[in-house]
Amino acid sequence: MSLETKENTLVKTKQEVQLVEGQFSCSEASHVINELINEKINFHKLQRLSLCEGNENADTHYATNRIAELENEKLIAKSYIDKARKEGYDVFIDGVLEIRFVKK
């Protein structure tokens, strides 16, 4: 955790959240990973829809590209987990979310 001092008050400027940590069967790991990625895809779809509301010419390239990247990451993860399944492994997932302040 990072701290900054502002007028004798400590302000937390960084936080880490342990979203996922542990050993999973291949089926469990696949489910967890797909759900996390799907949530992020849905976020970008909603952002894209919000941008287009009232402005059909809005620039949605970032959201559209990010959705495609995430869909590709799902395919890569599936392939990785399929390999683990074929070779008789479980999957360990360590997912830390880092949150920090960024000046505008």
Helices and strands as residue ranges (DSSP letters): E 3-6, E 9-12, E 14-24, H 26-52, H 61-86, E 91-100
